[in-house]
């Protein structure tokens, strides 16, 4: 009885027309493309973070150098405002690059 049920099920499966399987090379290519895309995104994120942190370090260093060299207070205020504007621009650029 069990052999007959299995035989009928196999005959029914053989009679049905199933869509052809996708090409193995295409499946591999799509998987490889996805892996490469992930690596590119990781590198892009790392580059963005590096740009933001180096920009912040340079601005802090410039402010520190100005204080060390004894720049008068109004000039230091202008330098601080300029540093904040540059930091805001760098942050906006990083956010825009992250959205791409």
N, CA, C and O atoms as a MOPAC input file, in Angstrom:
PM7 MOZYME 1SCF
protein

 N      0.82500 1    -1.19200 1     0.00000 1
 C      0.00000 1     0.00000 1     0.00000 1
 C      0.87000 1     1.25700 1     0.00000 1
 O      0.61200 1     2.17600 1    -0.77700 1
 N      1.87700 1     1.31400 1     0.84000 1
 C      2.73000 1     2.49200 1     0.91600 1
 C      3.48900 1     2.70700 1    -0.39000 1
 O      3.65900 1     3.84200 1    -0.83400 1
 N      3.94300 1     1.61800 1    -1.00000 1
 C      4.66400 1     1.75900 1    -2.26800 1
 C      3.74700 1     2.31500 1    -3.35700 1
 O      4.17500 1     3.10700 1    -4.19700 1
 N      2.51300 1     1.90500 1    -3.33400 1
 C      1.55900 1     2.39000 1    -4.33800 1
 C      1.28900 1     3.88300 1    -4.16900 1
 O      1.19200 1     4.60600 1    -5.16100 1
 N      1.16900 1     4.35200 1    -2.94000 1
 C      0.93400 1     5.77000 1    -2.66500 1
 C      2.12900 1     6.59500 1    -3.12100 1
 O      1.97600 1     7.64800 1    -3.74000 1
 N      3.30800 1     6.10400 1    -2.80900 1
 C      4.52300 1     6.81400 1    -3.21200 1
 C      4.62200 1     6.83400 1    -4.72800 1
 O      4.96200 1     7.86600 1    -5.30800 1
 N      4.33300 1     5.72500 1    -5.37600 1
 C      4.41700 1     5.64100 1    -6.83700 1
 C      3.43500 1     6.62600 1    -7.48700 1
 O      3.78200 1     7.30800 1    -8.45100 1
 N      2.21100 1     6.69300 1    -6.95500 1
 C      1.23200 1     7.63600 1    -7.51500 1
 C      1.67100 1     9.09200 1    -7.31800 1
 O      1.54000 1     9.91900 1    -8.22100 1
 N      2.18900 1     9.38800 1    -6.13300 1
 C      2.65100 1    10.75000 1    -5.85700 1
 C      3.81400 1    11.12600 1    -6.77600 1
 O      3.87100 1    12.24900 1    -7.27700 1
 N      4.72100 1    10.20900 1    -6.99300 1
 C      5.85500 1    10.48600 1    -7.87900 1
 C      5.39200 1    10.64900 1    -9.32300 1
 O      5.90300 1    11.50200 1   -10.04800 1
 N      4.43100 1     9.83800 1    -9.73800 1
 C      3.89900 1     9.96800 1   -11.10100 1
 C      3.18500 1    11.29700 1   -11.28000 1
 O      3.28800 1    11.92700 1   -12.33200 1
 N      2.46000 1    11.72200 1   -10.25100 1
 C      1.76500 1    13.00800 1   -10.32200 1
 C      2.76900 1    14.16000 1   -10.38600 1
 O      2.58400 1    15.10100 1   -11.15700 1
 N      3.81600 1    14.08900 1    -9.58800 1
 C      4.84500 1    15.12400 1    -9.62900 1
 C      5.54000 1    15.16700 1   -10.98700 1
 O      5.83800 1    16.24400 1   -11.50400 1
 N      5.79600 1    13.99700 1   -11.56100 1
 C      6.45600 1    13.94500 1   -12.86400 1
 C      5.56100 1    14.50300 1   -13.95800 1
 O      6.05300 1    15.07100 1   -14.93200 1
 N      4.25700 1    14.34800 1   -13.80800 1
 C      3.32500 1    14.81000 1   -14.83200 1
 C      3.15200 1    16.33000 1   -14.79300 1
 O      2.86900 1    16.94100 1   -15.82400 1
 N      3.31600 1    16.94600 1   -13.62700 1
 C      3.15000 1    18.39200 1   -13.52500 1
 C      4.31500 1    19.10600 1   -14.20600 1
 O      5.46200 1    18.66400 1   -14.14900 1
 N      3.99300 1    20.19000 1   -14.83300 1
 C      5.06200 1    20.96600 1   -15.46800 1
 C      5.50600 1    22.04900 1   -14.50000 1
 O      4.73100 1    22.94100 1   -14.15500 1
 N      6.74100 1    21.96900 1   -14.06800 1
 C      7.30300 1    22.93000 1   -13.13900 1
 C      8.13900 1    23.94200 1   -13.91900 1
 O      8.71800 1    23.60200 1   -14.95100 1
 N      8.20600 1    25.17400 1   -13.43800 1
 C      9.03600 1    26.14900 1   -14.14300 1
 C     10.50200 1    25.73000 1   -14.05600 1
 O     10.91000 1    25.09400 1   -13.08400 1
 N     11.28100 1    26.07700 1   -15.05200 1
 C     12.69500 1    25.68600 1   -15.02000 1
 C     13.44400 1    26.41700 1   -13.91000 1
 O     13.11500 1    27.54900 1   -13.55500 1
 N     14.43400 1    25.75900 1   -13.38500 1
 C     15.24700 1    26.36700 1   -12.34000 1
 C     16.11600 1    27.46900 1   -12.94000 1
 O     16.52800 1    27.36900 1   -14.09600 1
 N     16.39700 1    28.51600 1   -12.17300 1
 C     17.27500 1    29.56900 1   -12.70500 1
 C     18.68900 1    29.03000 1   -12.91800 1
 O     19.10200 1    28.04500 1   -12.30700 1
 N     19.39800 1    29.69600 1   -13.78600 1
 C     20.75300 1    29.29300 1   -14.11200 1
 C     21.64600 1    29.44200 1   -12.87900 1
 O     21.57600 1    30.45200 1   -12.18000 1
 N     22.47900 1    28.44400 1   -12.61400 1
 C     23.35000 1    28.46800 1   -11.43400 1
 C     24.35800 1    29.61800 1   -11.51600 1
 O     24.69100 1    30.22400 1   -10.49800 1
 N     24.83500 1    29.91500 1   -12.70800 1
 C     25.79900 1    31.01100 1   -12.86200 1
 C     25.14900 1    32.34700 1   -12.50600 1
 O     25.78800 1    33.21600 1   -11.91400 1
 N     23.88300 1    32.50400 1   -12.86700 1
 C     23.18100 1    33.75100 1   -12.53600 1
 C     22.97300 1    33.87300 1   -11.03300 1
 O     23.13300 1    34.95900 1   -10.47600 1
 N     22.62400 1    32.79000 1   -10.37400 1
 C     22.45200 1    32.81100 1    -8.91900 1
 C     23.77000 1    33.18000 1    -8.24700 1
 O     23.79500 1    33.99900 1    -7.32800 1
 N     24.87400 1    32.57200 1    -8.70900 1
 C     26.18200 1    32.87800 1    -8.13900 1
 C     26.52900 1    34.34300 1    -8.38300 1
 O     27.02200 1    35.02000 1    -7.48000 1
 N     26.27900 1    34.83500 1    -9.58700 1
 C     26.61100 1    36.21500 1    -9.92200 1
 C     25.84500 1    37.18700 1    -9.02900 1
 O     26.41900 1    38.15800 1    -8.53600 1
 N     24.55400 1    36.93400 1    -8.81800 1
 C     23.74800 1    37.81700 1    -7.96600 1
 C     24.24400 1    37.79700 1    -6.52000 1
 O     24.29300 1    38.83700 1    -5.86200 1
 N     24.61100 1    36.60800 1    -6.02700 1
 C     25.13200 1    36.51700 1    -4.66300 1
 C     26.46300 1    37.25700 1    -4.54400 1
 O     26.69500 1    37.96600 1    -3.56500 1
 N     27.32600 1    37.09600 1    -5.52300 1
 C     28.61300 1    37.78700 1    -5.51200 1
 C     28.42500 1    39.30500 1    -5.59700 1
 O     29.12200 1    40.06300 1    -4.92100 1
 N     27.48700 1    39.73600 1    -6.42500 1
 C     27.18500 1    41.16100 1    -6.54100 1
 C     26.70900 1    41.71700 1    -5.20000 1
 O     27.12100 1    42.80600 1    -4.80100 1
 N     25.84600 1    40.97600 1    -4.50300 1
 C     25.35800 1    41.41600 1    -3.19100 1
 C     26.48300 1    41.52400 1    -2.17600 1
 O     26.52500 1    42.47200 1    -1.39200 1
 N     27.40200 1    40.55100 1    -2.18500 1
 C     28.54000 1    40.60600 1    -1.25500 1
 C     29.43000 1    41.81600 1    -1.54300 1
 O     29.86400 1    42.51300 1    -0.62500 1
 N     29.69500 1    42.05600 1    -2.82500 1
 C     30.53400 1    43.20300 1    -3.18300 1
 C     29.85400 1    44.51600 1    -2.80500 1
 O     30.51000 1    45.45300 1    -2.35000 1
 N     28.54900 1    44.57800 1    -2.99300 1
 C     27.80700 1    45.79200 1    -2.64200 1
 C     27.89000 1    46.04700 1    -1.13500 1
 O     28.05200 1    47.19000 1    -0.70900 1
 N     27.78100 1    44.99000 1    -0.33000 1
 C     27.89900 1    45.14000 1     1.12100 1
 C     29.28000 1    45.65200 1     1.50900 1
 O     29.40400 1    46.52100 1     2.37200 1
 N     30.32200 1    45.11000 1     0.86900 1
 C     31.67900 1    45.56200 1     1.17400 1
 C     31.85800 1    47.03000 1     0.80700 1
 O     32.48400 1    47.78400 1     1.55200 1
 N     31.31000 1    47.44300 1    -0.34700 1
 C     31.40500 1    48.84800 1    -0.74000 1
 C     30.71700 1    49.75200 1     0.27400 1
 O     31.23400 1    50.81800 1     0.60800 1
 N     29.54900 1    49.32900 1     0.76800 1
 C     28.83100 1    50.13600 1     1.74900 1
 C     29.60500 1    50.23500 1     3.06000 1
 O     29.61900 1    51.29000 1     3.69500 1
 N     30.24400 1    49.14500 1     3.46600 1
 C     31.04400 1    49.18500 1     4.69200 1
 C     32.22700 1    50.14200 1     4.53800 1
 O     32.53100 1    50.91100 1     5.45000 1
 N     32.88500 1    50.09100 1     3.39300 1
 C     34.01300 1    50.98900 1     3.14900 1
 C     33.53100 1    52.43800 1     3.12000 1
 O     34.19000 1    53.32400 1     3.66300 1
 N     32.38700 1    52.68000 1     2.48800 1
 C     31.85500 1    54.04800 1     2.41600 1
 C     31.53200 1    54.57000 1     3.81300 1
 O     31.83500 1    55.72200 1     4.12400 1
 N     30.92200 1    53.73800 1     4.65800 1
 C     30.62000 1    54.16300 1     6.03000 1
 C     31.89400 1    54.49100 1     6.79400 1
 O     31.95600 1    55.48500 1     7.51800 1
 N     32.90900 1    53.64900 1     6.62900 1
 C     34.18400 1    53.88600 1     7.30900 1
 C     34.81600 1    55.18300 1     6.83400 1
 O     35.36200 1    55.93600 1     7.63900 1
 N     34.74800 1    55.45100 1     5.54000 1
 C     35.31700 1    56.69100 1     5.00700 1
 C     34.58300 1    57.91400 1     5.54300 1
 O     35.20800 1    58.92500 1     5.86400 1
 N     33.26700 1    57.82600 1     5.63900 1
 C     32.48400 1    58.94900 1     6.16400 1
 C     32.85900 1    59.22300 1     7.61900 1
 O     33.08700 1    60.37000 1     8.00300 1
 N     32.92000 1    58.16600 1     8.42300 1
 C     33.29500 1    58.35000 1     9.83000 1
 C     34.70700 1    58.91400 1     9.95300 1
 O     34.96400 1    59.76200 1    10.80800 1
 N     35.61500 1    58.45200 1     9.11100 1
 C     36.98100 1    58.96000 1     9.14600 1
 C     37.01500 1    60.44300 1     8.80800 1
 O     37.72500 1    61.21000 1     9.45700 1
 N     36.25600 1    60.85000 1     7.80000 1
 C     36.20800 1    62.26600 1     7.43100 1
 C     35.67000 1    63.12300 1     8.57600 1
 O     36.22000 1    64.18200 1     8.88000 1
 N     34.59700 1    62.65800 1     9.20400 1
 C     33.99500 1    63.43300 1    10.29100 1
 C     34.96400 1    63.55600 1    11.46100 1
 O     35.15100 1    64.64700 1    11.99900 1
 N     35.58000 1    62.44700 1    11.85600 1
 C     36.47700 1    62.48800 1    13.01000 1
 C     37.74900 1    63.27800 1    12.71800 1
 O     38.23600 1    64.00000 1    13.58800 1
 N     38.29400 1    63.15400 1    11.51200 1
 C     39.49100 1    63.94000 1    11.20600 1
 C     39.16000 1    65.42300 1    11.12500 1
 O     39.96100 1    66.25900 1    11.54100 1
 N     37.98800 1    65.75600 1    10.59300 1
 C     37.58500 1    67.16900 1    10.54700 1
 C     37.45300 1    67.72400 1    11.96300 1
 O     37.90800 1    68.83300 1    12.24500 1
 N     36.83400 1    66.95700 1    12.84300 1
 C     36.67600 1    67.40100 1    14.22900 1
 C     38.03600 1    67.54700 1    14.90500 1
 O     38.25600 1    68.50000 1    15.65400 1
 N     38.94200 1    66.62000 1    14.65000 1
 C     40.27300 1    66.68300 1    15.26100 1
 C     41.04500 1    67.90700 1    14.76900 1
 O     41.72300 1    68.57700 1    15.54700 1
 N     40.93500 1    68.19000 1    13.47700 1
 C     41.63300 1    69.36200 1    12.92600 1
 C     41.06900 1    70.64600 1    13.52700 1
 O     41.82500 1    71.55300 1    13.87400 1
 N     39.74900 1    70.72500 1    13.64900 1
 C     39.14700 1    71.93800 1    14.21000 1
 C     39.52500 1    72.12100 1    15.68000 1
 O     39.82800 1    73.23200 1    16.11700 1
 N     39.50600 1    71.02900 1    16.43400 1
 C     39.92000 1    71.13000 1    17.83600 1
 C     41.39800 1    71.50500 1    17.93900 1
 O     41.79100 1    72.28600 1    18.80600 1
 N     42.20100 1    70.94500 1    17.05500 1
 C     43.62600 1    71.29200 1    17.05500 1
 C     43.85000 1    72.75100 1    16.70900 1
 O     44.71300 1    73.40000 1    17.30100 1
 N     43.09000 1    73.27800 1    15.76100 1
 C     43.22700 1    74.69200 1    15.39800 1
 C     42.83800 1    75.58900 1    16.56800 1
 O     43.50800 1    76.58300 1    16.84600 1
 N     41.75600 1    75.23500 1    17.24600 1
 C     41.34600 1    76.03000 1    18.41800 1
 C     42.39500 1    75.93100 1    19.52300 1
 O     42.72000 1    76.92500 1    20.17200 1
 N     42.92000 1    74.72700 1    19.73000 1
 C     43.96300 1    74.55600 1    20.75200 1
 C     45.22200 1    75.33100 1    20.42300 1
 O     45.84700 1    75.91900 1    21.30600 1
 N     45.59600 1    75.33300 1    19.14300 1
 C     46.78500 1    76.08800 1    18.73300 1
 C     46.55800 1    77.57900 1    18.91300 1
 O     47.46700 1    78.30400 1    19.31900 1
 N     45.35500 1    78.03700 1    18.61600 1
 C     45.05900 1    79.45700 1    18.78500 1
 C     45.16300 1    79.85200 1    20.25200 1
 O     45.70100 1    80.91300 1    20.56900 1
 N     44.66300 1    79.02200 1    21.14000 1
 C     44.76100 1    79.31700 1    22.57100 1
 C     46.21800 1    79.26500 1    23.01400 1
 O     46.65900 1    80.11200 1    23.79000 1
 N     46.96400 1    78.28100 1    22.53100 1
 C     48.36500 1    78.11600 1    22.90900 1
 C     49.19100 1    79.32600 1    22.47700 1
 O     50.06900 1    79.77800 1    23.21200 1
 N     48.90600 1    79.84700 1    21.28200 1
 C     49.65400 1    80.97800 1    20.76400 1
 C     49.16000 1    82.30700 1    21.33500 1
 O     49.73700 1    83.35400 1    21.04200 1
 N     48.12400 1    82.28000 1    22.12600 1
 C     47.65800 1    83.46300 1    22.79700 1
 C     46.85800 1    84.40900 1    21.91000 1
 O     47.01700 1    85.62700 1    21.99100 1
 N     46.00500 1    83.85200 1    21.07400 1
 C     45.15800 1    84.68100 1    20.21800 1
 C     44.16700 1    85.41300 1    21.11900 1
 O     43.64100 1    84.82700 1    22.06600 1
 N     43.91300 1    86.67700 1    20.83300 1
 C     43.00300 1    87.45000 1    21.66300 1
 C     41.57900 1    86.88000 1    21.59300 1
 O     41.23600 1    86.15400 1    20.66000 1
 N     40.78000 1    87.21200 1    22.57100 1
 C     39.45400 1    86.60800 1    22.74500 1
 C     38.51100 1    86.81900 1    21.56400 1
 O     37.85900 1    85.85400 1    21.16500 1
 N     38.39000 1    88.01100 1    20.97600 1
 C     37.47500 1    88.14400 1    19.82900 1
 C     37.88400 1    87.26400 1    18.64900 1
 O     37.02700 1    86.68500 1    17.98200 1
 N     39.18400 1    87.16100 1    18.39100 1
 C     39.62700 1    86.29800 1    17.29200 1
 C     39.31700 1    84.84000 1    17.58700 1
 O     38.95300 1    84.07900 1    16.69100 1
 N     39.46200 1    84.45800 1    18.85400 1
 C     39.14000 1    83.09200 1    19.24600 1
 C     37.65200 1    82.81600 1    19.07000 1
 O     37.26500 1    81.70700 1    18.70000 1
 N     36.82200 1    83.81200 1    19.33100 1
 C     35.38000 1    83.65500 1    19.11300 1
 C     35.06300 1    83.44100 1    17.64600 1
 O     34.24600 1    82.58900 1    17.29700 1
 N     35.71600 1    84.22200 1    16.78200 1
 C     35.49800 1    84.03500 1    15.34400 1
 C     35.97700 1    82.65500 1    14.89200 1
 O     35.33100 1    81.99300 1    14.07900 1
 N     37.11100 1    82.24200 1    15.43000 1
 C     37.64700 1    80.92700 1    15.08100 1
 C     36.70600 1    79.81600 1    15.54500 1
 O     36.51400 1    78.82200 1    14.84500 1
 N     36.12600 1    79.99200 1    16.72300 1
 C     35.18500 1    79.00000 1    17.24100 1
 C     33.93500 1    78.93500 1    16.37200 1
 O     33.45400 1    77.84600 1    16.05700 1
 N     33.41200 1    80.08000 1    15.98600 1
 C     32.23200 1    80.10400 1    15.11500 1
 C     32.55500 1    79.46300 1    13.77700 1
 O     31.75300 1    78.68900 1    13.25500 1
 N     33.71400 1    79.77300 1    13.21400 1
 C     34.10800 1    79.17200 1    11.94500 1
 C     34.24800 1    77.65900 1    12.08000 1
 O     33.85700 1    76.91100 1    11.18500 1
 N     34.80900 1    77.21200 1    13.20700 1
 C     34.95700 1    75.77300 1    13.43700 1
 C     33.59700 1    75.10000 1    13.55500 1
 O     33.40200 1    74.00000 1    13.03600 1
 N     32.65000 1    75.75400 1    14.23500 1
 C     31.30600 1    75.18300 1    14.36200 1
 C     30.59200 1    75.12000 1    13.01800 1
 O     29.89000 1    74.15000 1    12.73000 1
 N     30.76700 1    76.14900 1    12.19600 1
 C     30.16000 1    76.14300 1    10.86400 1
 C     30.74800 1    75.01600 1    10.02400 1
 O     30.02000 1    74.30300 1     9.33400 1
 N     32.05800 1    74.85800 1    10.08200 1
 C     32.70500 1    73.77600 1     9.33200 1
 C     32.25500 1    72.41000 1     9.84600 1
 O     32.03700 1    71.48900 1     9.05800 1
 N     32.11800 1    72.27800 1    11.16300 1
 C     31.66200 1    71.01000 1    11.73400 1
 C     30.23500 1    70.70500 1    11.29200 1
 O     29.90900 1    69.56200 1    10.97400 1
 N     29.38600 1    71.73000 1    11.27200 1
 C     28.01400 1    71.53200 1    10.79700 1
 C     27.98100 1    71.13800 1     9.33400 1
 O     27.20100 1    70.27200 1     8.93800 1
 N     28.82200 1    71.76800 1     8.52900 1
 C     28.87400 1    71.40300 1     7.10400 1
 C     29.38600 1    69.98200 1     6.92200 1
 O     28.86700 1    69.24000 1     6.08700 1
 N     30.39900 1    69.59300 1     7.69400 1
 C     30.91500 1    68.22600 1     7.59900 1
 C     29.86400 1    67.21900 1     8.04300 1
 O     29.71900 1    66.16200 1     7.43100 1
 N     29.13700 1    67.53800 1     9.09500 1
 C     28.08200 1    66.64000 1     9.56000 1
 C     26.95200 1    66.51300 1     8.55100 1
 O     26.43900 1    65.41700 1     8.32500 1
 N     26.56100 1    67.63500 1     7.94300 1
 C     25.51100 1    67.57900 1     6.92300 1
 C     25.97300 1    66.77100 1     5.72800 1
 O     25.21000 1    65.98600 1     5.16500 1
 N     27.22200 1    66.96700 1     5.34300 1
 C     27.74900 1    66.19900 1     4.21300 1
 C     27.77100 1    64.70400 1     4.53000 1
 O     27.44000 1    63.87900 1     3.67800 1
 N     28.15700 1    64.36400 1     5.74300 1
 C     28.19200 1    62.94800 1     6.13700 1
 C     26.79500 1    62.35300 1     6.12800 1
 O     26.60600 1    61.20700 1     5.72000 1
 N     25.81500 1    63.12800 1     6.57700 1
 C     24.43700 1    62.61800 1     6.58700 1
 C     23.92300 1    62.42800 1     5.15900 1
 O     23.24200 1    61.44300 1     4.87100 1
 N     24.24400 1    63.35900 1     4.27400 1
 C     23.81100 1    63.22400 1     2.89000 1
 C     24.48400 1    62.05000 1     2.21300 1
 O     23.86200 1    61.34300 1     1.42000 1
 N     25.75200 1    61.84200 1     2.52300 1
 C     26.47100 1    60.70900 1     1.92800 1
 C     25.94200 1    59.40100 1     2.47600 1
 O     25.92100 1    58.39800 1     1.76100 1
 N     25.51100 1    59.38700 1     3.73700 1
 C     24.97600 1    58.16400 1     4.33500 1
 C     23.63600 1    57.77800 1     3.71600 1
 O     23.29600 1    56.59600 1     3.67500 1
 N     22.87200 1    58.75900 1     3.23300 1
 C     21.57400 1    58.46800 1     2.62900 1
 C     21.71000 1    57.83700 1     1.24700 1
 O     20.79600 1    57.15600 1     0.78300 1
 N     22.84200 1    58.05700 1     0.58900 1
 C     23.04300 1    57.49400 1    -0.75200 1
 C     23.30200 1    56.06900 1    -0.64500 1
 O     23.50000 1    55.40000 1    -1.65900 1

